[in-house]
């Protein structure tokens, strides 16, 4: 399979990733607004890339999408647990309707295709010698939080732990009298000691702190379905 290329729409030069294209655009075409949608080609053939598209909120598929999203957010939140290691996390979601991906892209908004590759997929339960892997990338933590926070399950960006028990964030009361000071001191004495602090890290100033949506578009023979992988970094600080 020939390599996938992302073309500069001004001069026609081709790149493997949008990151390389951005650097080229800033250096060669600084006065021209960079387009948000790029054409991806392989051997002069344009590749079909799913684009942002919202579903009708009255439709049955949208209601099913929201139920599905609840379970996805729970899996993301569980990566903050102290038993989970601090590392790059991948949440793999099988047999996902392409409409779900398009809705996620539309809700995040500030996200674009980073790279398209033809690779093997030897991970059970799907075995495939050649599959198209499309990586969408964002550094916008606010938009990620808004997209993956549902009415039933809000996304947790960070949390503190005492052992395996999550500590609640409590505001310090205002101290006006000596009695208030004594009460605050007693409350502090009853607090459990923090043993771990976890945080979902997305930062544009650090090139290795991105949030990726990875779409495997042709793993299934069933049209309109693919595999979706969420890739993000969770950092942890452990207190001895």
C-alpha angles and dihedrals in degrees: 000000000000117000121268116246133196111212130217104236092211105050102009096237112151130227137182096226137026088235089066090044091053092053090049092048093052092049101040106025107026094148096052122082110244113237118241095219121058131192114239117202138183118193090345090307117120113233121225107242118186109243130203112283129160125224123224108267089220094058125102092233090058091052089050089048092056091051089049091049091056090061092046092053091049090055091050092049091050091062087070092064113115091236089063113081124244103254147097107310128208121196110193119204118189131211095008119174111243088233088068091055092048091051092051091050091049093048095048092045096173095076134101142178110280101179144348120209140173107225142155121261113206098159116118136276091029119048117188132161094205127025136159113243117195117189119201115191137197137170095191107114093179093057092044090052092049093048098046097041112093132186090256102035120030118202114252114221094182142352141177127232141202103200104310093334119098115231119226120232108244127185119231110249120235113264112220104150140026088257089057091052092051091049092050091050091051091049091051090052091056095050118109118243116255112241101172140018120199129193137180103229121210115156130160091203090063112059092205095056100077130134113229134196106197116196123195100199105184108033092109130058088215107096118236097027133099145155118272123201124189113206122190142139126251118194124200135193115202119204117208 
